[in-house]
Amino acid sequence: MGILKRIAKENRKQLVTLAIVSLIGGGLNASFLVLITKVLSLEGGVEKYGWLAFVLICGFTLYVRHYHRTFAVKVAMRISNALRIRMADLIKSCSAEYRNKGSKADLLVIVTQDVQTISQFILAIPTLLSNLALVLGAAFYIIYISEASLYMAMIASIAAGGIVYFRIMSRTTPLFRKIRAQQRKFLGYFDDLINGYKELKTKPRYGELIRDRHIKCATIEMADLQVKAASKHSHSMNITQFLIYFLIGYILFVYPNLADTAFDTSTMVTYVVVVLFAAAPFETILGIFPQFKHAGVSAKRISQLEQELVEHNEFSGKKESGQGVFDDLKELNLVNVAYQYNTNSSGKRFSIGPINITIRKGEVLLIAGKNGSGKSTLSKIINGLYSASRGDVYWNEHKLVSEDILTYRSHYATVFSDYHLFEETFNVYDLEKHKDSEWLDVLEIKSIVLELLENRIRSSEMSQGQKRRLAIFVMLLENRPVYIFDEPGADLDPDFKDVFYYRIVRKLRSQGKTIIIVSHDSHYFNIADRVIEMANGKVKSDRVCDSVFSTEELVGA
C-alpha cells in the first residue's frame, strides 16, 4: 500500500473532518461574497438587517478558519509523528548487514525533510479546500446571476488556465526528484564535515576540497534546480493570470455589446468583484500544486525505504523463542560457519569460514589476527549480530534458528571496536541506579558519571580513553553470561590496559562468565585460556594456553 493511501486510511476520520470544516469555511467566504455584491447592487440602501448578516458571517468565518487551521496542525503532527515512529521501529529492527551498507544521509533526509514535506502538504489541505469551495461558489453565483455567454466565457477561462498550468507543472516532477537527490548529497557532505573534524583539522586541504568541490557545487546545483522549478511555476501562473485579466476585459468591454438585455454599472461591478474575489483563491489553489508534486516525490521515497527496511526486518512474521533453551551456557559450538559480505567496488567478496570452534563456559578466549583477517566478523557472528551465510551455531545442544535471535543476543554484552555512546538519550543506561557501583572505582570514572548525571558534562567532552572506560562500564552493568570485547585496549593508556586485563577480566572469569576478547595486544595473551588466530577469514591456529588465572576457582564451575 502506498504511503499516501496508508495515511488516508489510518487518518480517515481526521481527514474527513478537516475536509468538511475547510469546505464550510470556503462556503462561508462565498456567502460573504454574495452579501457584498448584493449590498453593492442595492440602490435604495442597505437592507434593515444586512449588518447583522454581515457580522454573523464574519464571526462564524473567523471561528471556522481558526478551527480548521489548528485542527490541520494537529492532523499534520499526528501523521508526521506516526511516520517518524514507524521509521524508528523499522530502522531498529532491520539487519546489521543492511545498516552497514545503507546510507545515513538517506535516512536523515527522509525522517527530516521528506516527512516535513508531507506534513506541510497536510497543512495546505484546509487552504486548498476552502479556496476550492470559494471558487466553486463564485462560479455558481456567476452562473446564477448572468447570461450563458458570460458564464461560458468564465468556465472556458478557468478550464484553459487549469489545463495550461497543469501541463507545465507536470514537467516539474523530475526537477523535484533531482532537488531531493541533491538534498541527500548535501546532508552526506555535511556528515563527512562533522564526523571527520579531526582529519580536517590536521589536513585543512581536505576541508577546502569538500567545501569547494562538493558542498558549494551541491548548493549551486540545488539553487539552480529550485530556480528552474520556480520559473516553470511562475510561467504557468502568469498564463493563468492572463486568462483572469482576459475574463475581466471580456466583462468590461465585450460582454456589454453581446448581452441580450442592457445592464447597469452596478451589475458590471458585481461581475468584476466576483471575479476579483475568486482570482486570488484560484491562484492559491494552483500554487499548492508544487507542494503536492513535492509531497508525491517524498512519499514515493518513504515508501521505497519502508519496503527495503521491511525486506530486511529480522523479526517480521517471526515469533520469538522462549528463554528456557538459553538458561545455562555449557558450551557454544560453531559448526562449518561461514559468512560472506556483499560484492565491493572491485567485484571481490570478502568471506570467512568455514569455521569450527567450541567455546566453553567460563573460558577466556582471545581471538587474534592481522587487520582484515576476519576476527571482528567472527565475533559478530558469535553474538548474533550477523547471521551466518552457511553452517550452524549451537547453544549447548540447541541449534540456533531465526526465531531465537533476540533471546540469543540478550545473553551477550559487547563493546564493539567502534562502540557508540548514546549522547542525547543517555538516560537509556540508567546510571542513577549504579552510581555507587564498584566498577566505577575500578575504572576511575565515578566523578565523570556523577557529572554526567548532573548534566555538568557531555560525553562528547570526554577523552577517548574516558569514553572507552565508560563504554566498558555500561556493558559490565548488563550482567550477561557472555562478554565480548573488540579491541578493548584501543584508546586506553598502559595502566588502564593492566586494569582491564588483570582486574576486570579476572573478576568476570571468577564469576563464571565466558569472555571473548578480540585483540592485537599480544603482551596480554597470558590471561587467555585459549588463543584463536585468524588469517584470511579462516582459523589459522587454535591453541590452549596456561592462563595466569588458571589456578583460581570459578563460580559455578
C-alpha positions in Angstrom: 0.0 0.0 0.0 1.4 3.4 -1.0 2.3 5.8 1.9 -0.4 8.3 1.0 -3.1 5.7 0.8 -2.0 4.3 4.2 -2.0 7.8 5.7 -5.5 8.3 4.3 -6.7 5.0 5.7 -5.2 5.4 9.1 -6.4 9.0 9.5 -9.7 8.8 7.6 -11.8 10.3 10.4 -9.5 13.2 11.0 -9.0 14.0 7.3 -12.7 13.8 6.5 -13.4 16.2 9.5 -10.7 18.5 8.2 -12.1 18.4 4.7 -15.7 19.2 5.9 -14.6 22.1 8.1 -12.4 23.5 5.3 -15.3 23.3 2.8 -17.6 25.0 5.3 -15.0 27.8 5.7 -14.9 28.2 1.9 -18.7 28.2 1.7 -18.9 31.0 4.3 -16.4 33.0 2.2 -18.6 32.5 -0.8 -21.7 33.7 1.2 -19.7 36.7 2.3 -19.1 37.4 -1.4 -22.8 37.1 -2.2 -23.6 39.5 0.7 -21.1 42.1 -0.5 -22.3 42.1 -4.1 -25.9 42.3 -3.0 -25.2 45.4 -0.9 -23.3 47.0 -3.8 -26.2 46.4 -6.2 -28.8 47.9 -3.9 -29.9 51.4 -5.0 -32.2 52.1 -2.1 -29.5 51.5 0.6 -28.7 48.5 2.8 -31.4 46.2 4.0 -32.5 46.6 7.6 -30.8 43.6 9.0 -28.0 43.4 6.4 -25.4 44.5 9.0 -26.5 41.6 11.3 -25.9 39.0 8.5 -22.5 40.7 7.8 -21.5 40.4 11.5 -22.7 36.8 11.8 -20.9 35.6 8.6 -17.7 37.4 9.6 -17.7 36.0 13.1 -18.5 32.4 12.1 -16.0 32.6 9.2 -13.2 33.6 11.6 -14.1 30.9 14.1 -14.2 28.2 11.4 -10.9 29.4 9.9 -9.2 29.3 13.3 -10.6 25.8 14.0 -9.6 24.2 10.7 -6.1 25.8 10.9 -5.4 24.5 14.4 -7.0 21.1 13.6 -4.9 20.9 10.5 -1.7 21.3 12.6 -2.9 18.5 14.9 -3.6 16.2 12.0 -0.2 17.0 10.4 1.6 16.4 13.6 -0.2 13.2 14.2 0.7 11.9 10.7 4.4 13.1 10.8 4.8 11.7 14.3 3.4 8.3 13.2 5.7 8.3 10.2 8.8 9.0 12.2 7.9 6.4 14.9 7.3 3.8 12.2 10.6 4.7 10.6 12.3 4.4 14.0 10.7 0.9 14.5 11.8 -0.3 11.1 15.3 1.1 11.4 15.9 -0.6 14.8 14.5 -3.9 13.5 16.5 -4.1 10.3 19.5 -6.3 10.0 23.0 -5.1 10.8 24.2 -6.1 7.3 21.6 -3.7 5.8 22.6 -0.9 8.1 26.2 -1.4 7.3 25.6 -0.8 3.6 22.8 1.7 4.0 23.3 5.5 3.8 22.8 7.6 6.9 22.2 10.6 4.8 19.3 8.8 3.0 17.7 8.0 6.4 18.2 11.5 7.7 16.7 13.3 4.7 13.6 11.0 4.9 12.9 11.4 8.7 13.5 15.2 8.4 12.8 16.7 5.1 10.5 14.1 3.4 8.3 13.8 6.5 8.2 17.6 6.8 7.2 17.9 3.1 4.2 15.6 3.6 3.3 17.4 6.8 3.4 20.8 5.0 1.1 19.4 2.3 -1.4 18.2 5.0 -1.3 21.8 6.5 -2.1 23.1 3.0 -5.3 21.0 2.7 -7.6 23.5 4.5 -6.4 26.3 2.3 -6.8 24.2 -0.8 -10.4 23.0 0.1 -11.7 26.3 1.5 -10.4 28.2 -1.6 -11.8 25.5 -3.8 -15.2 25.9 -2.2 -15.0 29.7 -2.6 -14.1 29.5 -6.3 -16.9 27.0 -7.0 -19.3 29.2 -5.0 -18.2 32.2 -7.1 -18.6 30.2 -10.3 -22.2 29.1 -9.4 -23.1 32.6 -8.3 -21.9 34.0 -11.7 -24.0 31.3 -13.4 -27.0 32.2 -11.3 -26.9 36.0 -12.0 -25.5 36.1 -15.6 -26.4 35.0 -19.0 -25.0 31.9 -20.7 -22.3 33.8 -22.8 -20.7 35.2 -19.6 -20.5 32.1 -17.6 -19.4 30.1 -20.6 -16.5 32.5 -21.0 -15.7 32.2 -17.3 -15.8 28.4 -17.4 -13.6 28.4 -20.6 -11.1 30.7 -19.0 -10.8 28.6 -15.8 -10.6 25.4 -17.8 -8.0 26.8 -20.1 -5.9 28.2 -17.3 -6.0 25.0 -15.4 -5.1 22.8 -18.4 -2.1 25.1 -19.3 -1.0 25.3 -15.7 -1.1 21.5 -15.0 0.6 20.7 -18.3 3.5 22.9 -17.5 3.7 21.8 -13.8 3.5 18.1 -14.7 7.0 18.5 -16.1 8.4 19.6 -12.8 8.4 16.2 -11.1 11.9 15.3 -12.4 13.1 18.6 -11.0 11.7 17.8 -7.6 13.4 14.4 -7.7 16.7 16.0 -8.6 16.2 18.6 -5.8 15.6 15.8 -3.3 18.7 13.9 -4.5 20.8 17.0 -4.1 19.4 17.4 -0.5 20.5 13.9 0.2 24.0 14.6 -1.1 24.2 17.8 0.8 23.4 16.0 4.1 26.0 13.4 3.3 28.7 16.0 2.7 27.9 17.8 6.0 28.0 14.4 7.7 31.6 14.0 6.4 32.4 17.5 7.5 31.1 17.0 11.0 32.3 13.4 11.7 35.7 14.0 10.0 36.6 17.1 12.0 39.8 15.6 13.4 41.1 14.7 9.9 40.1 18.1 8.7 42.0 19.8 11.5 45.2 18.0 10.6 44.6 18.2 6.8 42.9 21.6 6.1 43.1 21.0 2.4 40.5 18.2 2.7 38.1 20.7 4.2 38.7 23.1 1.3 38.1 20.4 -1.2 34.9 19.2 0.5 33.6 22.8 0.6 34.6 23.8 -3.0 34.1 20.5 -4.9 31.1 19.1 -3.1 29.2 21.4 -0.7 29.5 24.5 -2.9 28.6 22.6 -6.1 25.7 20.9 -4.4 24.3 24.2 -3.1 24.7 25.8 -6.5 23.0 22.9 -8.3 20.2 22.8 -5.8 19.6 26.5 -6.2 19.6 26.2 -10.0 17.0 23.4 -9.7 14.9 25.4 -7.3 15.0 28.4 -9.7 14.0 26.2 -12.7 11.1 24.8 -10.8 10.1 28.3 -9.6 10.4 29.6 -13.1 8.1 27.0 -14.5 5.6 27.7 -11.7 5.8 31.5 -12.3 5.4 31.0 -16.1 2.3 28.9 -15.6 0.9 31.3 -13.0 1.4 34.2 -15.5 -0.6 32.4 -18.1 -3.4 31.7 -15.6 -3.3 35.4 -14.5 -3.5 36.5 -18.1 -6.7 34.4 -18.6 -8.2 36.1 -15.5 -7.3 39.5 -17.0 -8.9 38.3 -20.2 -12.1 37.5 -18.3 -12.3 40.9 -16.7 -11.6 42.6 -20.0 -14.4 40.4 -21.5 -16.8 41.6 -18.8 -15.9 45.3 -19.2 -15.6 45.7 -22.9 -17.1 42.7 -24.8 -20.0 41.3 -22.8 -22.0 44.6 -22.7 -22.1 44.6 -26.5 -23.2 40.9 -26.7 -25.7 40.8 -23.8 -29.4 40.4 -24.9 -30.5 42.9 -22.3 -29.0 46.1 -21.2 -27.5 46.2 -17.7 -26.4 49.0 -15.4 -23.0 49.8 -13.9 -23.8 48.1 -10.6 -24.3 44.8 -12.4 -21.0 45.1 -14.1 -19.3 46.0 -10.8 -20.9 42.8 -9.3 -19.4 40.6 -12.0 -15.9 42.2 -11.7 -16.0 42.0 -7.9 -16.9 38.3 -8.1 -14.1 37.6 -10.5 -11.5 39.6 -8.5 -12.7 38.0 -5.2 -12.2 34.5 -6.7 -9.0 35.2 -8.6 -6.7 35.1 -5.6 -8.1 31.9 -4.2 -7.8 30.3 -7.6 -4.2 31.3 -7.8 -3.7 29.9 -4.3 -5.2 26.5 -5.4 -2.7 26.4 -8.3 0.1 27.5 -6.0 -0.4 24.4 -3.8 0.2 22.1 -6.7 4.0 22.2 -6.4 3.6 21.2 -2.8 1.5 18.2 -4.0 4.2 17.2 -6.5 6.9 17.6 -4.0 5.0 15.6 -1.4 4.4 12.9 -4.1 8.2 12.6 -4.6 8.8 12.4 -0.8 6.0 9.8 -0.3 7.5 7.6 -3.0 10.9 7.7 -1.5 9.5 6.9 2.0 7.6 4.0 0.5 10.7 2.7 -1.2 12.7 2.9 2.0 9.9 1.3 4.1 9.8 -1.6 1.6 13.6 -2.0 1.9 13.5 -1.9 5.7 10.6 -4.4 5.8 12.5 -6.8 3.5 15.5 -6.6 5.8 13.5 -6.8 9.0 14.9 -9.5 11.1 11.8 -10.2 13.1 9.0 -9.7 10.5 6.4 -12.5 11.0 8.6 -14.4 13.4 7.7 -15.5 16.9 10.4 -15.1 19.5 11.5 -18.3 21.1 11.4 -19.0 24.8 14.1 -18.1 27.3 14.4 -21.6 28.6 16.7 -23.1 26.0 19.3 -20.4 26.8 19.1 -20.6 30.6 22.6 -22.1 31.3 25.5 -22.0 28.8 27.8 -25.0 29.0 29.4 -24.6 25.6 28.9 -22.7 22.3 29.6 -24.5 19.1 30.2 -23.1 15.6 29.8 -25.9 13.0 31.0 -25.1 9.5 30.1 -21.5 9.9 30.8 -19.1 7.0 29.9 -15.5 6.3 30.2 -13.6 3.0 30.0 -9.8 2.5 28.3 -8.2 -0.4 30.4 -7.6 -3.5 32.6 -4.5 -3.1 33.5 -1.9 -5.8 36.3 -4.1 -7.2 33.9 -7.1 -7.6 35.6 -9.1 -4.8 33.7 -10.5 -1.9 35.4 -11.0 1.5 34.3 -14.0 3.4 35.3 -16.0 6.4 35.0 -19.7 7.1 34.2 -22.5 7.2 34.9 -22.2 10.9 34.5 -25.0 13.5 35.2 -23.9 17.1 33.9 -24.7 20.6 33.7 -22.1 23.3 33.2 -23.4 26.9 31.5 -21.7 29.9 34.0 -19.7 32.0 36.6 -19.7 29.3 38.7 -16.6 28.4 39.1 -16.9 24.6 41.3 -14.5 22.8 40.8 -14.0 19.0 43.9 -12.6 17.4 45.0 -11.8 13.8 46.1 -9.0 11.5 43.7 -6.3 10.3 41.2 -7.8 7.8 41.7 -11.3 9.0 38.1 -11.7 9.9 38.3 -11.7 13.7 35.8 -8.9 14.3 33.4 -10.5 11.8 33.7 -13.8 13.7 32.8 -12.0 17.0 29.7 -10.5 15.4 28.6 -14.0 14.2 29.2 -15.3 17.7 27.0 -12.7 19.4 24.3 -13.0 16.6 24.7 -9.5 15.1 25.5 -11.2 11.8 23.7 -14.3 10.5 25.9 -16.9 9.1 25.7 -17.5 5.4 26.3 -21.2 5.9 26.7 -23.5 8.9 25.1 -23.7 12.3 25.5 -22.2 15.7 24.7 -24.3 18.8 24.0 -23.1 22.3 24.6 -26.3 24.2 22.5 -28.8 22.3 20.1 -26.2 20.8 20.6 -25.2 17.2 20.1 -21.5 16.7 17.3 -20.6 14.4 16.0 -17.2 13.3 13.2 -17.1 15.9 15.9 -17.3 18.6 17.9 -14.3 17.6 16.5 -11.7 20.1 16.7 -14.1 23.0 20.1 -15.3 21.9 21.6 -11.8 21.6 20.3 -10.9 25.1 22.8 -13.3 26.6 25.8 -11.3 25.2 27.3 -8.0 26.4 29.5 -6.5 23.7 31.8 -3.5 23.5 32.5 -3.0 19.8 35.7 -1.5 18.5 33.6 1.3 17.0 31.3 1.5 20.0 28.6 4.2 20.2 27.8 6.1 23.4 24.2 7.4 23.3 24.6 11.2 23.9 21.2 12.7 23.5 19.5 9.6 25.0 22.0 9.0 27.8 19.3 8.0 30.3 18.9 4.6 28.5 21.9 3.5 30.6 20.0 4.2 33.9 23.2 5.2 35.5 21.4 6.7 38.6 20.9 3.2 39.9 24.5 2.3 39.5 26.3 5.4 40.7 27.8 3.5 43.6 28.9 0.5 41.6 32.4 -0.8 42.5 33.2 -0.9 38.8 33.3 2.9 38.8 36.2 2.9 41.3 38.0 0.2 39.3 37.7 2.2 36.1 38.2 5.5 37.9 35.3 7.2 36.3 33.0 7.8 39.3 33.4 11.6 39.2 32.7 11.6 35.4 29.5 9.6 35.8 28.3 11.9 38.6 29.0 14.9 36.3 27.1 13.3 33.5 24.1 12.6 35.8 24.1 16.3 36.9 24.4 17.5 33.3 27.7 19.2 34.0 29.5 17.4 31.2 28.6 15.7 28.0 30.2 12.5 26.7 31.4 14.5 23.7 33.6 16.5 26.1 35.3 13.4 27.5 38.6 12.0 26.3 38.7 8.9 24.1 40.1 6.9 27.0 37.3 8.0 29.3 34.7 7.2 26.7 36.2 3.7 26.2 36.1 3.1 30.0 32.6 4.4 30.2 31.5 2.1 27.4 33.1 -0.9 29.3 31.4 0.2 32.5 28.0 0.4 30.8 28.5 -3.1 29.3 29.6 -4.5 32.7 26.3 -3.4 34.2 24.4 -5.8 31.9 25.5 -8.9 33.8 25.3 -11.3 30.9 26.7 -14.8 30.7 29.0 -14.0 27.7 31.1 -10.9 27.3 32.7 -9.8 24.1 35.4 -7.1 23.9 36.5 -6.0 20.5 39.9 -4.2 20.7 39.4 -3.2 24.4 42.9 -1.8 24.7 42.3 0.8 22.0 42.2 4.3 23.5 43.4 3.0 26.9 46.8 4.0 28.4 49.1 1.2 29.6 47.9 1.5 33.2 44.3 1.0 32.3 45.1 -1.8 30.0 46.5 -3.6 33.0 43.3 -2.7 34.9 41.2 -4.2 32.2 43.1 -7.4 31.5 44.3 -8.2 35.1 41.4 -6.9 37.2 38.2 -6.7 35.1 38.8 -9.9 33.1 40.0 -11.7 36.2 36.8 -10.7 38.2 34.5 -11.7 35.3 36.2 -15.0 35.0 35.9 -15.6 38.7 32.1 -15.1 38.4 32.0 -17.9 35.8 31.4 -15.5 32.8 32.5 -16.6 29.3 34.9 -13.9 28.0 35.8 -13.4 24.3 38.4 -10.8 23.5 39.4 -9.6 20.0 42.8 -8.0 20.4 46.2 -7.3 19.0 47.7 -6.9 22.5 50.0 -10.0 22.4 51.5 -8.7 25.7 48.3 -9.8 27.4 47.8 -13.2 25.8 48.9 -14.8 29.1 45.4 -14.1 30.5 43.7 -16.4 27.9 42.7 -20.0 28.3 42.8 -20.3 24.5 44.0 -18.2 21.7 42.5 -18.5 18.2 44.5 -16.8 15.4 42.6 -15.7 12.3 44.2 -15.3 8.8 42.4 -14.6 5.5 39.0 -15.4 7.1 40.0 -18.8 8.4 41.2 -20.2 11.7 45.0 -20.4 11.4 45.5 -21.9 14.8 43.6 -22.8 18.0 45.8 -23.4 20.9 45.2 -23.9 24.7 47.2 -21.6 27.0 48.3 -21.6 30.6 46.3 -18.6 31.8 47.7 -16.6 34.8 44.2 -17.1 36.2 44.0 -20.9 35.7 44.6 -21.8 39.3 41.7 -19.6 40.5 38.4 -21.1 41.4 35.4 -20.3 39.1 32.0 -19.6 40.5 29.5 -22.3 39.3 32.3 -24.4 37.7 
